[in-house]
Amino acid sequence: MPLGVVGALFVHLRGTGRLYAQGVPRPQQLLTPGPTAVPPEVLSALAQPVIHHRSPDFAEVFALAQERLRAVFRTERDVLVFTSSGTGAFESAIVNLLSPGQRVLAVSQGEFGERWQAMARAFGCDVVPLAYAWGEAPSPDDLRTALAESGAQTVFLVHSETSTGVVCDLEQLLAVCAEADALSIVDAVSSLGAVPLETDAWGADVVVTGSQKALMTPPGLAFAAVSERAWVRAETATLPRFYWDWERQRRVQEKGSTPFTPATSTVVALTAALGLVLADGLEAAYARHRALGRACRAGIKAIGLELYSPDDDSAAVLTGALTPEGVDAVALRLALRDKHGITIAGGHGELVSRLFRIGHIGHVTVEQIAGAMTAIEVELAVVGADVEQGNAAPAALEAFGTVASA
Ligand SMILES: *Cc1c(COP(=O)(O)O)cnc(C)c1O
């Protein structure tokens, strides 16, 4: 089957690993939904000498980080900064806001929603699930009914479900929480900075995210923006807490540090990364993510593959697609990594052999997406799949808007 000019070039290049030899490691492009690629400015910030967390040097950079975090979270509140992965910040919300046996309505539409249900159960909460099939989006009407029936006063929501690519209508779901006067805890780990999220204006009580996705920073920091209502709730919640104690965290943050040694270099890097995000503006970031999603979907369709993530602009965080029947997605991912220097993510459960996910979060260009599309075309042809060749990269570029229409 003809590979086309671009495909032939890829086949040629992949045989020339020696181009990367002479001690220069083959660069890997991270097109995964976290951790994500980090811009050079952020890498050089990481390379600065380590600073001490009880020094004016840290207090200064931490104050700037706070200011920038508030801008990205779209909030006036302090943002608590933990040295952990995103899961740690979510655990902090559970242990500061809930008591043993307390009822919580946990909305799930994929892996992460299920994780929060399991976590709340582990802490002895009375978890009422509002569970959707993976790939579905939660509906405000279902939430209204479930809140009325369960009488729960706390709700877990996942904004962008990274296992499926579904981004829910968070604004509407939060409006339903407000109607029922229920406290909302939002997992925004893969959404904050990629798609619109108005923490204050939409009335989210707690918004949790991590450093390693749209915030273009290495893994290691997690954040929680906490509403006044949530601070009041925390006063009566009785689950035990120590490392995650919000009250102590707030007290020490007000003095320009954190209770325990933070990942100081990662805070420095975060400050640089948020500076880049805000220099272009959040609207530009949202528009870029939407356009990258369009490019990816156009490429996948031009290859003739089936989309797993939604086929609309809501899927701005990642694109999931299925390999043709009988073509192993795990082998495809390995070929992309080993032969083309492109790392993408896999699937889960029954779909592990068919699903692959391409993250377009943070520091990603459409040229990288176009390159990944060509590499996918080529590798599918190599295993004998009957797919179109040579169309995906042009389709991706055109959908992104970089190709002037003739
Ligand atoms: C990445 C991610 C998390 C957090 O994962 P950690 O590995 O704990 O940082 C949580 N929720 C969603 C939706 C994510 O994408």
The ligand as an SDF file (V2000), in Angstrom:
LIG
                    3D

 15 15  0  0  0  0  0  0  0  0999 V2000
   -3.9550   13.1190   36.1830 C   0  0  0  0  0  0  0  0  0  0  0  0
   -5.2830   13.1560   36.8480 C   0  0  0  0  0  0  0  0  0  0  0  0
   -5.4390   13.0470   38.2430 C   0  0  0  0  0  0  0  0  0  0  0  0
   -4.3340   12.9810   39.2270 C   0  0  0  0  0  0  0  0  0  0  0  0
   -3.4550   12.0130   39.0850 O   0  0  0  0  0  0  0  0  0  0  0  0
   -2.1100   12.0290   39.9490 P   0  0  0  0  0  0  0  0  0  0  0  0
   -1.3690   10.9310   39.3060 O   0  0  0  0  0  0  0  0  0  0  0  0
   -2.4840   11.7750   41.3490 O   0  0  0  0  0  0  0  0  0  0  0  0
   -1.4890   13.3940   39.7630 O   0  0  0  0  0  0  0  0  0  0  0  0
   -6.6960   13.1510   38.7710 C   0  0  0  0  0  0  0  0  0  0  0  0
   -7.7530   13.3430   37.9990 N   0  0  0  0  0  0  0  0  0  0  0  0
   -7.6680   13.4720   36.6670 C   0  0  0  0  0  0  0  0  0  0  0  0
   -8.9050   13.7160   35.8830 C   0  0  0  0  0  0  0  0  0  0  0  0
   -6.4270   13.3790   36.0510 C   0  0  0  0  0  0  0  0  0  0  0  0
   -6.3320   13.5140   34.7260 O   0  0  0  0  0  0  0  0  0  0  0  0
  1  2  1  0
  2  3  1  0
  2 14  2  0
  3  4  1  0
  3 10  2  0
  4  5  1  0
  5  6  1  0
  6  7  2  0
  6  8  1  0
  6  9  1  0
 10 11  1  0
 11 12  2  0
 12 13  1  0
 12 14  1  0
 14 15  1  0
M  END
$$$$
